[in-house]
């Protein structure tokens, strides 16, 4: 009499895992993170057809389908999820090697990637980089301005100027300055609508705010004042657009005082109302010994040195 042995579904496996080299892993990770061939191609700066061919070849060599093609994009299969951990380990090793090699580079030349917001770039980062260019013209800056936090670990940037202090032990930071934000509108807007009354949650007024993904607190308050009774005229995803929308008279905005106070088109409302934010210079510890990265960091820090 034979015993009945319950069968269990086989785990997804990769037939020949040795076929995953770093070039293939980069293709796989880019598709996994973007969800489309086009998005992966844009990330890797190659054409979409190449991404598609490389994925097909990778799946053939592994004997496994890594993604399901759905109307909403590419979704990882169980085999794809299994491959993810291995690909990310390869990415971490490649990034660490690149950081360490760059970290011992004493040349004052080459590319340095800097990430910050458009308002910080406009108000002081560009000026710092202009002085750097005079001293070290062979350093080439790749500047990205976004409100999203760039990953320094994945080398999306070599250093960043941001308003959040990092918590990762691999990152080092330096406090640059603390700045103020206040409420502003144009003189024309205030003539037409009058100054808002304190404690009314901005009743009878329009406001311009950040999108929720950028500053969720703007849904509740700006500069400490509730906005429950205000009408949202516009939501933006960048600091410069917040300033421009306020300058256009669309409504009241919470703006950096060091920029808005110098704008003749803007009038400050309730000067006693202030929000503060800190600015940090952040870099990966592996890059702190790189001459060109250190030179860029020093130029930014010197912007805030006592005169």
C-alpha positions in Angstrom: 0.0 0.0 0.0 1.6 3.3 -1.1 1.4 6.4 1.0 0.0 9.5 -0.6 2.4 12.3 -0.3 1.0 15.8 -0.7 2.7 17.7 -3.4 3.7 21.3 -2.9 4.0 23.8 -5.8 7.6 24.3 -6.9 9.3 27.5 -5.9 10.2 29.8 -8.7 13.8 29.4 -9.6 16.3 30.9 -12.0 17.6 28.3 -14.3 21.1 29.8 -14.8 21.6 32.5 -12.2 25.1 33.0 -13.5 23.5 34.8 -16.5 22.7 37.8 -14.4 25.7 40.1 -14.7 25.7 43.7 -13.6 24.6 45.0 -17.0 21.6 42.7 -17.0 20.8 43.5 -13.4 20.7 47.3 -14.2 18.2 46.6 -17.0 16.1 44.4 -14.6 16.1 47.0 -11.8 15.2 49.9 -14.0 12.2 48.1 -15.4 11.2 46.9 -11.9 11.3 50.5 -10.5 9.8 52.4 -13.4 7.2 49.8 -14.5 7.7 50.5 -18.2 10.3 49.9 -20.9 10.2 53.6 -21.7 10.8 54.6 -18.1 13.7 52.2 -17.8 15.2 53.5 -21.0 15.1 57.1 -19.7 16.7 56.1 -16.5 19.6 54.2 -18.2 19.9 56.7 -21.1 19.5 54.0 -23.8 16.7 53.4 -26.3 13.5 51.5 -25.5 14.1 48.8 -28.1 17.4 47.9 -26.5 15.8 47.5 -23.1 13.1 45.2 -24.6 15.7 43.1 -26.3 17.9 42.8 -23.2 15.0 41.8 -21.0 13.9 39.1 -23.5 17.4 37.8 -23.7 17.7 37.8 -19.9 14.4 35.9 -19.5 15.5 33.4 -22.1 18.9 32.8 -20.5 17.3 32.3 -17.1 14.5 30.2 -18.3 12.0 32.3 -16.3 9.6 35.1 -17.0 10.5 38.0 -14.8 7.6 40.4 -15.5 4.0 40.2 -16.4 3.0 42.7 -19.1 -0.2 44.3 -17.9 -2.1 47.4 -19.2 -0.8 49.4 -16.3 2.9 48.4 -16.8 5.4 45.7 -16.0 4.7 43.7 -12.8 7.3 41.3 -11.3 6.4 37.6 -11.3 7.4 35.4 -8.4 10.7 34.7 -10.3 11.2 38.4 -10.7 10.7 39.1 -7.0 13.3 36.3 -6.3 15.7 38.0 -8.7 15.2 41.4 -7.1 17.2 40.6 -4.0 20.2 39.4 -5.9 20.1 42.3 -8.3 19.9 44.8 -5.5 22.9 43.2 -3.8 24.8 43.6 -7.1 23.7 47.2 -7.2 24.9 47.9 -3.7 28.3 46.3 -4.4 28.7 48.3 -7.7 27.7 51.6 -6.0 30.1 51.0 -3.1 33.0 50.2 -5.4 32.3 53.4 -7.4 32.1 55.5 -4.3 35.3 54.1 -2.8 37.2 54.6 -6.0 35.9 58.2 -6.3 36.6 58.7 -2.6 40.4 58.2 -3.2 40.4 60.3 -6.3 42.6 63.4 -5.7 41.9 65.1 -9.0 40.1 68.4 -9.1 38.3 67.5 -12.3 35.5 65.4 -13.4 31.7 65.2 -12.8 30.0 66.0 -9.5 26.2 65.5 -9.2 24.4 68.0 -7.0 20.8 67.7 -6.0 18.8 70.5 -4.4 15.5 72.4 -4.9 15.0 75.2 -7.4 14.6 77.9 -4.8 17.9 76.9 -3.0 19.6 76.6 -6.4 18.4 80.1 -7.3 19.2 81.8 -4.0 22.7 80.4 -3.2 23.8 77.1 -4.8 24.3 78.6 -8.3 26.4 81.4 -6.9 28.5 79.0 -5.0 29.0 76.8 -8.1 30.0 79.9 -10.1 32.8 80.7 -7.6 33.8 77.0 -7.8 34.0 77.2 -11.6 36.4 80.1 -11.4 38.7 78.2 -9.0 38.3 74.7 -10.6 37.1 75.0 -14.1 37.7 71.3 -14.9 35.0 70.2 -12.4 31.8 69.7 -14.3 28.5 70.0 -12.3 25.4 68.0 -13.1 22.7 69.9 -11.2 19.3 68.4 -10.5 16.5 70.5 -9.0 13.6 68.6 -7.5 11.6 68.5 -4.3 12.1 64.7 -4.2 14.9 63.3 -2.0 17.7 62.0 -4.2 19.3 58.7 -3.1 23.0 59.3 -2.4 23.5 55.7 -1.6 22.4 54.7 -5.2 24.5 57.6 -6.6 21.6 59.6 -7.9 23.7 62.5 -6.6 27.1 62.9 -5.0 25.9 65.5 -2.6 22.7 67.3 -1.8 21.4 70.5 -0.3 18.1 69.7 1.4 15.8 70.7 4.2 15.8 67.2 5.9 18.7 66.0 8.1 19.5 62.4 7.0 19.2 59.6 9.5 21.2 57.0 7.5 24.6 56.2 9.2 26.2 56.1 5.8 25.5 59.8 5.2 27.2 62.8 6.7 25.6 66.2 7.0 26.5 69.7 7.9 24.0 72.4 9.0 24.2 75.4 6.7 21.6 77.8 7.9 18.1 78.3 9.4 15.7 80.4 7.4 12.3 81.9 7.8 9.1 81.7 5.8 6.2 84.1 5.9 2.8 84.9 4.3 2.9 87.0 1.1 0.5 88.4 -1.5 0.7 91.1 -4.2 -0.4 94.6 -3.4 -3.1 94.3 -6.1 -4.5 91.2 -4.5 -4.6 92.9 -1.1 -6.3 96.0 -2.6 -9.0 93.8 -4.1 -9.5 91.3 -1.3 -8.2 93.1 1.8 -5.9 91.7 4.4 -7.1 88.4 5.9 -8.4 88.5 9.5 -6.6 86.5 12.1 -8.4 83.5 13.4 -10.8 83.1 10.5 -8.9 80.3 8.8 -8.3 82.7 5.8 -12.0 83.0 5.1 -12.7 84.8 1.9 -9.2 84.4 0.5 -7.4 82.3 -2.1 -4.2 80.5 -1.4 -1.4 78.8 -3.4 0.1 75.7 -1.8 2.4 72.8 -2.4 0.9 69.5 -3.7 0.3 67.1 -0.8 3.1 64.8 -1.9 5.5 67.8 -1.3 4.1 69.5 1.8 1.1 67.7 3.3 0.8 70.3 6.1 -0.3 72.9 3.5 -3.6 71.1 3.5 -4.1 72.2 7.1 -2.1 75.3 7.7 0.3 77.8 6.1 2.6 79.6 8.3 0.7 78.3 11.3 -2.6 79.7 10.1 -5.4 77.2 9.4 -6.7 77.2 5.8 -10.0 75.4 6.3 -12.0 78.4 5.0 -9.6 79.4 2.2 -10.1 78.5 -1.5 -7.1 76.7 -3.1 -6.4 78.5 -6.3 -3.4 76.4 -7.3 -1.2 73.5 -6.1 2.4 73.4 -7.3 5.3 71.0 -7.0 8.3 73.5 -6.9 9.3 76.4 -4.8 9.8 78.7 -7.8 6.3 78.0 -9.1 4.9 78.8 -5.6 6.7 82.2 -5.8 5.5 82.8 -9.4 1.9 81.9 -8.6 1.9 84.3 -5.6 3.5 87.0 -7.7 0.8 86.5 -10.4 -1.8 87.4 -7.8 -3.4 84.0 -7.6 -3.6 84.1 -3.8 -1.6 84.1 -0.5 1.5 81.9 -0.3 3.9 80.8 2.3 7.3 81.9 0.9 11.0 82.0 1.9 11.5 85.5 3.4 15.0 85.9 2.1 13.6 85.7 -1.4 10.1 87.2 -1.1 11.3 90.3 0.9 13.4 91.3 -2.0 10.6 91.1 -4.5 8.9 94.5 -5.1 5.7 92.8 -6.2 5.1 91.0 -2.9 3.8 92.3 0.4 4.3 90.5 3.6 1.2 89.7 5.7 1.4 89.4 9.5 5.2 89.7 9.8 5.0 88.1 13.3 3.9 84.9 11.7 7.0 82.8 10.9 7.8 79.3 10.0 11.4 78.1 10.2 13.3 75.5 8.1 16.9 74.2 8.3 19.2 73.6 5.4 21.7 70.8 5.3 24.6 69.8 3.1 24.6 66.0 2.8 27.0 63.6 1.2 27.9 59.9 1.4 30.7 59.2 3.8 32.6 57.2 1.1 32.8 60.4 -1.0 34.1 62.7 1.7 37.7 62.1 0.6 37.1 62.8 -3.1 38.9 66.0 -4.0 36.3 67.3 -6.5 33.3 66.5 -4.2 35.0 68.1 -1.3 35.7 71.2 -3.4 32.0 71.5 -4.3 31.0 71.0 -0.7 33.5 73.7 0.5 32.2 76.2 -2.0 28.6 75.7 -0.8 29.6 75.9 2.9 31.6 79.1 2.3 28.4 80.8 1.1 27.3 80.9 4.7 30.7 81.7 6.3 30.7 85.0 8.4 31.8 87.9 6.2 
